[in-house]
Amino acid sequence: MICTVKQPSISIVASHVLLRKKGSSSTPVQSCSVVVPSSHLRENTLRSLVSVQKPLHLSCVGLGNFVGCPVRRERGHLGTCRAYEAERPEVEGAGNPSEAAKKVKIGIYFATWWALNVVFNIYNKKVLNVYPYPWLTSTLSLACGSLLMLISWATRIAEPPKTDLEFWKTLFPVAVAHTIGHVAATVSMSKVAVSFTHIIKSGEPAFSVLVSRFLLGETFPVPVYLSLIPIIGGCALAAVTELNFNMIGFMGAMISNLAFVFRNIFSKKGMKGKAVSGMNYYACLSILSLAILTPFAIAVEGPQMWAAGWQTALSQIGPQFILWMAAQSIFYHLYNQVSYMSLDEISPLTFSIGNTMKRISVIVSSIIIFHTPVQPVNALGAAIAIFGTFLYSQCFEPWRILCKGCTREDSEGNLWVTDCRVIRGTNFKVEEHALSSEKTLAMEASLNWFSEFPSQLLLTIVSLLPFKDAVRTSVLSKQCQHVGTREAQRKSFLDFIKFWIENHKGTVLNKFSLRLSMPEKVTEVIDGCIILSHKVYNCSLESFKLYSCSFLETEVFSFHELKEVSLGWMEVKLSAIKALLSNCEKLESRVYVSQNAGA
Amino acid sequence: MQKTEGEESKAENEEVKQVTLMTSDGVKMKVEISIVYEMEIVRSFIEVNDADHSVPFPLPNVSSHTLDLIIELVKNEYDDEFMKTFSHDELKEVLVAANYLNMKTLLDFIATAIANLLEKKSVEFIRNFFNIVNDFTPEEEAEIRKTNEWVFQDLDED
């Protein structure tokens, strides 16, 4: 009979730099882990995992915050606890392949998006020149998009979304804004040069800030407001000096700006926590917009005008005209689809910056293709406006706060809670994380629940609560939802770990791992882990790995079953190593002691 | 020299045995020195100053009723059964007082007791307990509840 027993293990992992000398730059990523096998009790096995991971490469200074740690138990048998602590951004240079890949992916999205947009604009303008019915062309664009998506759903090229009434309800305001913005832009383009429409539309960041400021009550730092001056000034200059100025064309572009700002705000809200992702989201948006737009298009222009115009256009251009019509409709859908796919990956702000860059390519290409007459002053106005949007993105970025608290459930059913307050959000990894874990927060106790109650007391009480109950306190009031300080959050986390260790009653642990930044400050927690390993395993530790830790006390380690020992990035007294190894007769793999060890 | 001083103060403590505390409502209470020693705030005062113990030590943040409860708790060596007779307000008052008086053991004891009380209780119960005003709109609250749905399940009756 062959019997395989998979040895359960305990591992204690501590990370971060303990012995790094001040000023030294290259420090390997550190961690320490202790792996212990369990005794052979198979009954009542409690699997537990506490793992605190260094998550994201935060590009801000000291704002990585920990928030919480979830515990989940199923039938009292399997318990998994994971906690997540943001690291200070010192590992920035360490690089993460997936992060680089992410950036490349975003780059490809952007390039495709811009190229498709240029093509759409050119064909759209060509069509509008000979067939000036913007309402119909907008309707056809949307209809074409809806049709393409319905076909790909029917043929299973794309997975049809699972939608409910709630989803369509949240989508409705987005669709209204989208419809208005789209029609207004097309109307504008039918009246004035493509380049002019896009110069005016480059003022979108200004609308974005003003709407956020006055309607949503968000405040921005002064540089952001200052950057609006060249944007607005440049747009105004370009508008005033425009040779073919047309009020309807100008207002159309302005309305479109405003509508798209709302669309982005609504759609960002709507996408939160929804399973419908970029592509399908856009498809649903097209369908709903089409439904909204069609009656209006018929009312404004009507089939009779369309038919008459059609004959004229066809006689002027020939059958080629139908191709143009088809091209503008298809490319409209494609470029929007790509932009929505990238909106899944990035924040509305980065999106709006990409949008501005896209505009430059459209303006330049349309001027070349349509031989639009451009005055030097006019070009200067456009340049100032676009330079303004660049300044805007530069001064806005460092002040950005991306996400607050998040919880996320992974495929194994573990709930992850994290809080990354990120400033200067150039990091797509962070943004992606923020999006993939939209849910808001968790284990936070307010420091000011109410005035006469010392805040620390509430934190004390909340930290004594089981995690599930602690999470529930986030709904008490707005103040309770967010904790102010990093220390308080870290404390509640550490208290939770301590509480968990102290109250752990099982005799068998399959795996226990804890990864923690700055373990030198929480030696009692780590000591607690080791004591736990003694309690649970009766010193039957099999694999022992320690990196960058300073708690090597000879008396702590009285393990007899060690098969593997690995130490690194720490100062260890030779006597301590001898003491550690002297009792071990079962050592199998070689003992690895790396730099800084010895002496 | 130091030794003699220590012996002197020890002798003095034995002599006094009791310290007079004056509560917020103006009641003067004589409290055994062993209990007073758990109150770090008073203890540090007594130890630093060679104070005259007949002068009442003012405790402007503690009511006489709360001090009674604290003394009883300490005397009974933190009896769970006794504490179960406390009302919610009494629990909170003792918690705040224990914090103010810097009585670590009592603070741990009472905080744990409150945590046990709040465990598996509904949000409404906890709000009520701490007099927290709910400033969420129903929609906001519903959304937060939805994001962490699992924590709102399997609660005890209030």
Contacts between the chains, C-beta under 8 A, distances in Angstrom:
chain1	res1	chain2	res2	distance
A	72	B	150	7.9
A	273	B	146	8.0
A	273	B	147	6.7
A	407	B	147	6.7
A	407	B	148	6.3
A	415	B	150	7.9
A	439	B	147	3.8
A	439	B	148	7.0
A	440	B	143	8.0
A	440	B	144	6.4
A	440	B	147	5.7
A	441	B	144	7.9
A	441	B	147	7.8
A	441	B	148	7.9
A	442	B	148	6.6
A	449	B	130	5.8
A	449	B	132	5.8
A	450	B	130	6.8
A	450	B	131	6.1
A	450	B	132	6.5
A	452	B	96	7.5
A	453	B	92	7.6
A	453	B	96	6.8
A	453	B	130	6.8
A	454	B	96	6.8
A	454	B	99	5.6
A	456	B	99	7.5
A	457	B	95	6.0
A	457	B	96	7.0
A	457	B	99	5.5
A	457	B	111	7.1
A	458	B	130	7.4
A	460	B	107	7.6
A	460	B	111	4.9
A	461	B	111	5.3
A	461	B	114	5.4
A	461	B	115	5.2
A	461	B	118	7.2
A	464	B	111	5.8
A	464	B	112	5.7
A	464	B	115	3.7
A	465	B	115	5.1
A	465	B	118	6.4
A	465	B	119	6.3
A	466	B	119	6.3
A	468	B	150	7.5
A	468	B	151	4.8
A	469	B	118	6.6
A	469	B	119	5.4
A	469	B	120	6.7
A	469	B	121	7.7
A	469	B	151	7.5
A	471	B	148	5.5
A	471	B	151	4.3
A	472	B	123	5.9
A	472	B	126	7.4
A	472	B	148	7.7
A	472	B	151	4.9
A	472	B	152	6.5
A	473	B	123	7.9
A	473	B	126	6.5
A	474	B	144	6.4
A	474	B	148	7.2
A	475	B	123	5.1
A	475	B	136	7.3
A	475	B	141	6.0
A	475	B	144	5.2
A	475	B	145	6.0
A	476	B	123	6.2
A	476	B	126	6.1
A	476	B	127	5.5
A	476	B	130	7.6
A	476	B	132	5.0
A	476	B	134	7.2
A	477	B	127	7.4
A	477	B	132	5.1
A	477	B	133	6.3
A	477	B	134	5.6
A	477	B	135	5.2
A	477	B	136	6.9
A	478	B	135	5.0
A	478	B	136	6.3
A	479	B	135	7.8
A	480	B	132	7.0
A	481	B	144	7.3
